[in-house]
Amino acid sequence: MGLRSEAEYREGLRDGREVYFRGQRVDDVTKHPIIGVGVRHCSIDFRLAEDAEHRDLFTYELPEGGRASRYYKVPAAAEDLLDRNRMIETGTRLSLGVVPLVKEIGTDALFALLLVTREMDRRLGTKYRERVQRYLERAREMDLALAVAQTDVKGDRRRRPSQQSKPDYYVRIVRKTPDGIVIRGAKAHTTNTPFADEILVIPTRAMMEEDSDYAVACAVPVNARGVRLIVSPFSPEQDSLFHHPVSARHRLIDTLTIFDDVFVPWDRVFLCGEAAFAGPLANTFVEFHRFTAISYKPPLLDLLIGAAALIADFNGVLGAPHIQEKLTRLAIYTETIRALTRQAAMEPKFTDGVAIPRTLVTNMCKYYFATQYHQMISLVQDIAGGLLVTGPSEEDLRHPVLRQDIATYLGGREGAGARERLQVFNLIRDLTASDFGGYNEVLQIHAEGSIEAQKITIWREFDLDRCVELARQAVNLDGQEQLTPA
């Protein structure tokens, strides 16, 4: 098949999957008034593959003929990573700053599995790499949407998986059979799981030998028996495009994903008790996934800058020096992130022929984004003003008397009508001061790894010895002849 249409993708989600929202079973995620918005949002990855303008970017020619989603192309050169960056940024821009994330994250995990299982096979004599390769080819051929379940619920975070008071705080293998394994446990905040065909389960941390039952990686259909998805209730429920111009059309959905004695056939098992490889798999996944993360950040920031400039113009202050100073800071922030993302793609490291974005630069970029995001939001809100949260409603605009009051008193500079001005305020509120905006503020800190995780990775990747050696040379600690100025 190679590529699925948007309609075929949506039809594939009607498979009896066990999804719950606010205590109620959802019979059809494509028709649910709230969750269905996410289905339409995620469909863009399939729609763009069909679209003549974007087809060449979102698909590629297979050596054996036919086309497939470019997300499934294993990066073998810097240009492949740059194409992936452009693809993610384009899809996110066309989704008004909200990344689709039904092919992006799953292929990040598959690339990591390819690398780690090859090393496992070399060292242990296993044959996991062949399984991963077959699964990737099948997923590419069927054009699957994939979710990733990585973050365990963890319980007491001071304790290792095998030391927990409840053994299922981390997903574990409870039984091995001649045909496969049975897993039990839960993964937290797995994104867009209701809109995926399959879930890739991978470890969340390094493990010791005593944690071997928790060292598991596998692929599970979302509708497999024993899989239950509890959808986060913190999803915007309003459908007004006036009040929620972004979140009424585009949203991510997160779930607590339960694996209640789920059977997984051996050909879908990619890590089974090899505890020493749990950490490398977790780390290799984020090397790809943080690159995905920094690729989808700039479109949101572009939208925020555009909205801030537009409201400043409507307010008649776009030319004011303090407004231009704030917009300049926002531009520096955004373009630094964009430049670092591309630099990470242009300086990859290569392992077994796979191009991996430069880890140091990727984590520097993600750290810079996460630590500065709230401050940048404050600049946008400062530019806009208090009507972000005190303006009248869409219903008021329909009232015959109130409509005239609003038109009389809430206009801006000449030519900027009250309704248009309120629409821009509502865009900024949706992005920064609504339930959706609050979700985004938490997401930007914790998604793709915490700020502390990025700092740890930067420390590990930075070449400190190079700097120490330069300092030693400067004071001649090694007794070498010093160079003197001419």
PyMOL commands that set and color helices and strands:
alter all, ss='L'
color gray80, all
select helices_A, chain A and resi 6-12+35-42+44-50+55-58+70-72+78-94+104-124+128-142+161-163+167-169+193-195+209-214+266-268+275-314+321-346+359-384+387-390+394-398+402-409+418-432+435-446+451-461+464-474
alter helices_A, ss='H'
color red, helices_A
select strands_A, chain A and resi 19-21+24-26+59-61+67-69+146-149+172-177+180-191+198-201+216-221+227-231+254-265+269-272+349-351+354-356
alter strands_A, ss='S'
color yellow, strands_A
deselect
rebuild
show_as cartoon
